[in-house]
Amino acid sequence: MPAHTHVATEYGTLRRVAMRHAGDFTRPLTGPDLHPVLARQQATSTWAPYDPAAVRAQQDQLIALLRDRGTDVVLLPAAPGCSAQHYPRDIAFAVDHVLFRARLNSTHRLPEADALTDPELGVQPADLARGTIEGGDVLLPDTGRVLIGLSEETNPEGAAALEEALTRHNIDREVVPVHFAGKGIVHLDDHLAIVAPGTALIHREAFTADQNRWFNSYFDDLIPVTDAEARAVQVNVLAIAPTTIVVGASSDRIAAALAARGLEVLTVDYSEVTRIPGSLRCTTLPLLRT
């Protein structure tokens, strides 16, 4: 399969994707030196140490499923000491024919981005000029827009830098900032998931009233999720084709809502992965969708 990038939407058929197995959990979650961003994030999401072997076993289930569906899975080299290294979605993101290197907000995650030079990836990422922006905050709802969540990890300067870079690379898309109702949001993809054309899962309580009105005007079908489902990272699903979604095995209500809309729902046990906020979308970096 040719090593190039093209990702136009969240739901195009997934042909090539990068993943990376989990390493040891090394990040302190308590204590006097707790970073203030992490403290705010712990108020809106659940954090607990994971068992690396269990996470890797669950990742292998997803890898087997993807390969069975015809997806080429590229395994990135390890980033020792990085507790979130199995979330490569954040270190880069593809928009149309360009893979952009993220500008990570957390210094402890910077070594994760070294994998973007790995020859197996086969793509040279483009850089952004300023600000912070992570792939978990970048969603492609259609071929004309890019949604950018202004979370704890992505700021307006990063969104503006992406807008400038899109113009520089001749990508004609509107950058739409997404506003949250409060602080402590880890990433947009824990609260909004575009699962099919015009259809999305949404945790409404995470967003401002104006932002919810915008979503109402833009999407044809919004499927609400509860606070408990959002805290369990059940919004973080993975579309692998326009009518096929992978969800966590414990997301029974969400799976039923998707199936009721005629979508094929596949399940993977990701219960150990979600012990720090992230799930199926976070563990995958799409490189090619058709």
C-alpha positions in Angstrom: 0.0 0.0 0.0 1.4 3.4 -0.9 2.7 5.5 2.0 0.8 8.7 1.7 -1.8 10.6 3.6 -5.3 11.5 2.8 -8.0 11.9 5.4 -11.1 14.0 4.5 -13.6 13.0 7.2 -14.0 11.1 10.4 -15.9 8.3 8.7 -14.1 7.5 5.5 -13.1 3.9 5.1 -9.9 3.4 7.2 -7.1 2.0 5.0 -4.0 2.9 6.9 -3.5 3.8 10.6 -0.7 4.2 13.0 -0.9 2.8 16.5 1.6 2.3 19.4 1.4 -0.2 22.3 1.2 1.1 25.8 4.3 1.4 28.0 4.6 1.6 31.8 2.5 4.0 33.7 4.8 6.6 35.2 2.8 9.8 35.6 2.0 10.9 39.2 -1.7 11.5 39.7 -1.5 12.9 43.2 0.8 14.9 45.4 1.9 18.5 46.0 3.5 18.8 42.6 0.4 17.9 40.7 0.2 20.0 37.5 -2.7 22.4 37.6 -4.0 21.3 34.2 -4.1 17.7 35.3 -5.9 18.8 38.5 -8.6 20.5 36.5 -8.9 17.5 34.2 -9.3 15.1 37.1 -12.4 17.1 38.0 -14.1 16.3 34.7 -12.8 12.8 34.0 -11.6 9.7 35.7 -7.8 8.9 36.0 -6.2 5.8 37.4 -3.0 3.8 36.7 -3.4 1.1 34.2 -1.8 -2.4 33.8 0.4 -2.1 30.6 0.1 -5.7 29.7 -3.7 -5.6 29.9 -3.8 -2.4 27.8 -1.6 -4.0 25.1 -3.8 -7.1 25.0 -6.8 -4.9 24.4 -5.0 -3.0 21.8 -4.1 -6.2 20.1 -7.9 -7.0 19.8 -8.4 -3.8 18.0 -5.4 -4.4 15.7 -6.7 -7.8 14.8 -10.2 -6.4 14.1 -8.7 -3.6 11.9 -6.5 -5.9 9.9 -9.4 -8.3 9.4 -11.3 -5.4 7.9 -8.4 -4.6 5.5 -6.7 -1.8 7.4 -2.9 -1.6 7.3 -1.8 -1.0 10.9 1.6 0.6 11.3 3.1 0.1 14.8 5.2 3.0 16.0 8.3 2.5 18.2 8.1 2.9 21.9 8.4 6.2 23.8 9.9 5.1 27.1 8.5 6.8 30.2 5.5 8.3 28.4 2.3 7.1 30.1 0.1 8.2 27.2 2.2 6.9 24.4 -0.5 4.6 23.3 -2.6 7.7 22.3 -0.9 8.6 19.0 -4.0 10.5 17.9 -2.7 13.5 19.9 0.8 13.8 18.4 -0.4 14.4 14.8 -3.5 14.7 12.7 -4.2 14.5 9.0 -6.3 17.0 7.1 -6.8 16.0 3.5 -3.3 15.4 2.0 -1.2 16.8 4.8 -0.2 15.2 8.1 0.4 18.0 10.6 2.6 17.6 13.6 0.8 18.6 16.8 2.1 21.2 19.1 1.8 19.3 22.4 0.8 21.2 25.5 2.4 18.8 27.9 6.2 18.7 28.0 6.2 15.1 29.4 4.6 14.0 26.1 7.1 15.6 23.7 9.1 12.4 23.3 6.1 10.7 21.8 6.3 12.8 18.7 9.8 11.4 17.9 8.0 8.5 16.2 6.8 10.9 13.4 10.2 10.5 11.9 10.0 6.7 11.9 10.5 5.4 8.3 7.6 2.9 8.7 5.3 5.9 8.9 6.4 6.9 5.4 5.0 10.4 5.7 6.8 13.7 6.4 4.7 15.8 8.8 4.2 19.5 8.4 4.8 21.9 11.3 2.7 24.6 12.7 4.0 28.0 13.7 2.7 28.7 17.2 0.2 27.9 20.0 -0.8 24.4 21.2 -3.0 22.0 19.4 -3.5 18.2 19.8 -5.1 15.7 17.6 -7.8 14.8 20.1 -9.2 18.3 19.6 -9.3 18.1 15.8 -12.4 16.6 14.1 -13.3 16.5 10.4 -17.1 16.5 10.0 -17.1 16.9 6.3 -14.8 18.0 3.4 -15.3 21.8 4.1 -14.7 22.2 7.8 -12.3 21.4 10.6 -13.7 21.5 14.2 -11.1 22.5 16.8 -11.9 22.0 20.5 -10.5 24.8 22.7 -9.7 22.4 25.6 -7.0 22.4 28.2 -4.5 21.1 25.5 -5.4 23.3 22.5 -5.6 27.1 22.5 -6.8 29.8 20.0 -3.3 30.4 18.8 -2.9 26.8 17.8 -6.2 26.9 16.0 -5.1 30.1 14.2 -1.8 28.5 13.2 -3.6 25.5 11.7 -5.9 27.9 9.7 -2.8 29.6 8.3 -1.2 26.2 7.5 -4.3 25.0 5.7 -4.1 28.0 3.4 -0.4 27.5 2.9 -1.0 23.9 1.8 -3.9 24.9 -0.5 -6.5 23.2 1.7 -9.8 25.0 1.4 -11.5 24.4 4.8 -13.2 26.6 7.4 -11.7 26.3 10.9 -14.5 26.2 13.4 -13.4 26.7 17.1 -15.5 24.7 19.5 -16.2 26.2 22.9 -16.6 24.3 26.2 -18.8 25.3 29.1 -16.0 25.1 31.7 -12.4 24.2 32.3 -10.9 20.7 32.7 -11.8 19.2 29.3 -9.1 16.8 28.2 -10.0 16.7 24.5 -13.0 17.4 22.2 -13.2 13.7 21.1 -14.2 12.7 24.6 -17.4 14.7 24.2 -18.2 14.7 20.5 -17.9 11.9 18.0 -18.8 12.1 14.3 -19.9 8.6 13.6 -21.4 8.9 10.1 -22.4 11.7 7.6 -24.4 14.2 9.6 -24.6 12.0 12.7 -22.7 12.5 16.0 -22.6 11.4 19.6 -22.7 14.5 21.9 -22.2 15.1 25.6 -24.2 18.4 25.6 -23.3 19.4 29.1 -19.7 19.9 28.1 -20.5 22.7 25.7 -21.8 26.3 25.9 -25.4 27.1 25.0 -24.2 28.9 21.8 -22.0 25.9 20.8 -25.0 23.5 21.3 -27.1 25.7 19.1 -24.4 25.6 16.4 -24.3 21.8 16.6 -28.1 21.7 16.3 -27.9 23.7 13.1 -25.1 21.7 11.6 -25.8 18.0 12.3 -28.9 16.2 11.1 -28.9 13.7 14.0 -27.3 14.2 17.4 -27.3 11.3 19.8 -27.0 12.5 23.4 -24.8 10.7 25.9 -24.9 11.0 29.7 -22.4 12.4 32.1 -21.6 8.9 33.3 -21.0 7.7 29.7 -18.8 10.6 28.9 -16.8 10.1 32.1 -16.3 6.5 31.1 -15.0 7.7 27.7 -17.7 6.0 25.8 -18.0 8.9 23.4 -14.5 8.1 22.1 -15.5 5.6 19.4 -13.8 4.9 16.0 -15.6 5.0 12.7 -13.8 2.6 10.2 -16.2 3.1 7.3 -19.3 5.4 6.6 -21.6 2.8 8.1 -19.3 0.9 10.6 -18.4 2.0 14.1 -16.1 0.4 16.7 -17.3 1.0 20.3 -16.2 -0.1 23.7 -17.8 -3.4 24.8 -19.5 -1.8 27.8 -21.2 0.9 25.8 -24.5 -1.0 25.4 -26.9 1.9 25.2 -24.7 3.8 22.7 -24.2 0.7 20.6 -28.0 0.2 20.5 -28.6 3.8 19.5 -26.1 3.5 16.7 -27.5 0.1 15.5 -31.0 1.6 15.5 -29.8 4.0 12.9 -28.7 1.2 10.6 -25.0 1.4 11.4 -22.9 -1.7 11.9 -21.5 -1.8 15.4 -18.4 -3.7 16.3 -17.2 -4.0 19.9 -13.8 -4.3 21.6 -13.1 -4.5 25.3 -11.1 -1.3 26.1 -11.9 -1.1 29.8 -8.2 -1.0 30.8 -7.3 1.5 28.2 -9.9 4.0 29.5 -8.4 4.1 33.0 -6.8 7.3 31.8 -9.1 9.4 29.6 -9.0 8.1 26.1 -10.3 5.1 24.1 -10.6 3.8 20.6 -10.1 7.1 18.7 -7.2 8.1 20.9 -5.3 4.9 20.2 -5.5 5.3 16.4 -3.8 7.9 14.1 -5.5 7.6 10.7 -3.2 8.1 7.8 -5.4 7.1 4.9 -9.2 7.1 4.6 -11.0 6.6 1.3 
